[in-house]
Amino acid sequence: MAYQMLEMMVGLRLDVVHTLLEHCSSVKVKRLFLHMVEKLGYSWFEYLDLARIDLGQGKRVIEPDGVYDSKYRISLR
């Protein structure tokens, strides 16, 4: 469902997204969001400064039996 919602959000502005990611306190939410928007191929994704976004340490699990994404260190479907 979240993925389908993101598909419809083609008008997201880079500066707003970046600010929200910097201030978000949930590592899982940030990693999941970045995984999904990269998969969707949004043109602004390549301009995100990931060094300024705290993605925490270690692995995170969204789906226990899911597929592991080594870039974002998260297991999901």
Buried (B, 14 or more C-beta within 10 A) or exposed (E): EEEEEBEEEEEEEBEEBBEBBEEBEEBBBBBBBBBBBBEEEBEEBEEBEBEEBEBEEEEBEBEEEEEEBEEBBBBBE
